[in-house]
Amino acid sequence: MLNNYTAKYTKIDSGYMGQLVEWPEIITEGKTIEECRKMLKDALNEMILAYKEQGKEIPVGGALIEQLPIEV
């Protein structure tokens, strides 16, 4: 079964911070949106493996939505 999660990106001094709305423990940072997105996917995969090893239930994701910051 494939879950989709909502990614929220916030502009910070060092680049971008990414977080999954349905799984708020998963937070990453990257210099660019692309780097942050890749790190968020890596963090998600690691968290899924850890949850499976511990026998924990994996949070159910919603629709795949990305909230991208608007550059002004």
N, C-alpha and C positions, 0 to 999 in steps of 0.2 A: 504494500500500500504506500502510495506517495502522498505526503502532505505538503501543502504550500503554506508559507508563512509570510506575514506582513513585515517588511523591512522598513524601518524609519531611519533616515539619515539626518544628522545635525552637523552644521558647519562649526568647527572649532578652530582654535588658533593653529594647531598643528596639522589641520586637514579636515577630516570627517570622522564622526563617530556613528557607528551603525548598531542598531538594536532590533531584535525581533519582538514585535508587539505581543504575540501569544506566548513567548518564552523569554521574559525580560532578563533572565540571568545571562543570556547570550548577548554580549556587548563587545564590539571591536572598534579599532581605530585604524585609519589609513590616511596616507598623504593625498590620495585622490579617491573619487567615488568608486572607480574600478577596483582599486586596491582594497578599499574598505569592503566592497561587495564580495571579493574573493575571500578575504579574511573572515567575513561573516559566514559564508558557506562552509569554510574549513572548521570554524568554531561549532557550527550546527552539526556537522558530521561527527566531530569529536564528542559532543554532548550526547548525541544519539547513541554512540558506542558505549559511553559511560553509563547511560541510563539502562541500556540493554544488559550490560554486565551486572548492574546492581538490581535488576529485576523491577525497575521503576517504570511507571506508565509514561509514555512519551506524549507531551501535550499535542492536542489536535490543532492543526493549523486551519486558517480560513483561506480566503482567496489570496492569490499572489498579488500584492499591491506594494509599490514602492513609493514612499513619500520623499521626493527629492527636494533639496533646498533650492530656493530661487536666488540667483546671484543678482544683486542690485547695484 
